[in-house]
Amino acid sequence: MKLSVTDAAVFCFSKEWGFREGEHIRVYVRYAGGGEDPYALGIMSGKPMDAGLESKAGGMTFFMEETDLWYLEERDLTLDAKGEDIFFHLSDLS
C-alpha cells in the first residue's frame, strides 16, 4: 500500500485549505452512513501517533494511522484535487 499526493492536491491544501509547510495532515476513516460502504475518508490536521502509511509532498506530511489501514484493503490511495475539492482515489496495488 502507498499514499500518493498529486501536485494539484498540494496546491489545494496550501492555497485553499491554508495548510503550510511542516504541517501534518491525517487521512482517517469515518462512519458516513448506510449504503454499500458505510465508511468514507476524512482529513484533519494533527501529528501521527502510530502512522502506518506516510508520504511527504510540498513540505507537508500526509499520513494514515495504523488503525485505519484496514479500509484500504491492500489498495493504494491517491489524494487529488480539482479546484478547492479534494478527491480520494483507491486503486489496486501497483
Sequence and secondary structure as in RCSB ss.txt:
>XXXX:A:sequence
MKLSVTDAAVFCFSKEWGFREGEHIRVYVRYAGGGEDPYALGIMSGKPMDAGLESKAGGMTFFMEETDLWYLEER
DLTLDAKGEDIFFHLSDLS
>XXXX:A:secstr
  EEE HHHHHIIIIIS   TT EEEEEEEE  SSS  EEEEEEE   SSEEEEEEETTEEEEEEGGGGGGGSSE
EEEEEEETTEEEEEEEE  
